[in-house]
Amino acid sequence: MRTILWIFVLSMSLYAECVDKKISLTSNAETSIYDLLFQLGRQCGLSIVIKDKFSQEKLESEKPFLHIKQQPLQSVLHLLIAENGFFYEFNQNILKVSSHQTRTFKINYIATDRSSVSSTEVSISRNDDNMNYTNTLQGNIFEKSGGSRSGVNITAEDNFKFWEQIEREIFSILHRPGDTMLPVQDENVSQVVINKPAGLITITGNKSQMERVETYIQKLQKHLSFQVMIDVSILNVRHNNSHTIGVDWNQLYNLQNILITSQAKDNDIPQVNNKINYSVNIFPYDTTLNRVVEFLDSYGNVRTLSNPKLLTLNNQPAMISVGDVIRYRKSTVFQSSHSSSMTNTNTDTEYPSVFAGVLLDITPAIFEKEIMLKINPSITRLKGKDVENAAQALDSPPNLSANQLSSIVKVKDGEKVIIGGLISKSNQLEQNSIPILGSIPLLKYLFSYEKMVEITEEMVIVITPRILSIQPISAEDLNYTHKEE
């Protein structure tokens, strides 16, 4: 018992001396880390634990060149162990060394994958390869055999499989040329384990691998935490001049004494009579929506269709849909013949729908104080007010006009992106009459008239993105005003 107590007291005294003193250590690349640790442990009274056989083999094979002079014990252990790619734990006089480690990281993100699909489609046929049928539209009968399809289809699809992408990227970061820890070949064993509901990622790797993954996850967490407030105003301008080529945004630039710096990508910039008719325009943050509306009033009647405000994460799509769902009747007559020369007729009536309005897909990407926006607007309009205001399902598919635009722009925080040039023309019956006299039977034909006029309308979309982490958003920034009672 006295011998054991004496060894313990001697070990603690050696450890205390090593903690208080500076240590010098020299190796000419002929001594392994294992032998250096053994000598250091014997001099300082350290208890050394090698956690696995692979770590011991690697410690015995690594023979670094070292020249450490007058350093404390903690610094010597770090230079000898950590700088050579090993993990270690040092508590009192117990030193534990391992070549690999398992760590769990927390990522705050939803557990589901996101798929955004916006589609506008009109289909006026039916596909059936096994029988002949008759498709009845407005009383006309067309014999069909097999299947065909016609109509309008506008689709924007955005798939974002976050967890699958993260797993692939972490696996690529873990395994680089020269790494001593190679990928596990067993399908039932993985170095990357992901728990989606809990948002946990468990990783096994050596020191350099863990440092790479930790740096990646820290940057990922920082970028995931950014949020963008997207203020969208959808305006419709009915031009007074039916032969207009659209809004001349150069006038608004001149009124504000700023330079024209359109940053639209892959967009043509038409000039007619020295007037600039951009599809995408960028205005500074101090350009208010009221100023834009006042400017558009000089071209005609301005009507606000929608003013949604969306909050989305960095690199996550935001979808806006504003419009009407129009249903129409589609009747299909099936005829089948039997051996008795009898023909059975069955009628199937369906009520498919078509969307008429604005589909807007916006995906923001934050780069410090700048925002890159991927903007995909699709606008479909009904031709004819009687169709637009119909209370019941139509007898046939409606006629549509479509405008599409795809653009990528980079703006500063708070700047406005104005999308114009989405022009449509339609014919409308206009009635004019003299009050009272124009409503008297027989006389109304003398004091009233009707004419077909061409209506030119332009859709204008104003987009204002703001990064929430940089500056707070006030009610005035969102075009809200306080009204005192």
Secondary structure as UniProt FT lines:
FT   HELIX           2..20
FT   STRAND          23..28
FT   HELIX           33..44
FT   STRAND          47..50
FT   HELIX           53..61
FT   STRAND          65..71
FT   HELIX           73..80
FT   HELIX           82..84
FT   STRAND          87..91
FT   TURN            92..93
FT   STRAND          94..98
FT   STRAND          100..106
FT   STRAND          114..123
FT   STRAND          128..137
FT   TURN            138..139
FT   STRAND          140..146
FT   STRAND          151..160
FT   HELIX           162..174
FT   TURN            177..178
FT   TURN            187..188
FT   STRAND          192..195
FT   TURN            196..199
FT   STRAND          200..206
FT   HELIX           207..224
FT   STRAND          227..239
FT   TURN            242..243
FT   HELIX           249..255
FT   TURN            256..257
FT   STRAND          271..272
FT   TURN            273..274
FT   STRAND          275..276
FT   STRAND          280..283
FT   TURN            285..286
FT   HELIX           289..297
FT   TURN            298..299
FT   STRAND          300..306
FT   STRAND          309..313
FT   TURN            314..315
FT   STRAND          318..328
FT   STRAND          330..337
FT   TURN            339..340
FT   STRAND          343..350
FT   STRAND          353..367
FT   TURN            368..369
FT   STRAND          370..382
FT   HELIX           385..388
FT   STRAND          400..404
FT   STRAND          407..412
FT   TURN            413..414
FT   STRAND          416..433
FT   TURN            435..436
FT   HELIX           437..439
FT   TURN            441..442
FT   HELIX           443..445
FT   STRAND          448..467
FT   TURN            468..470
FT   TURN            475..479
//
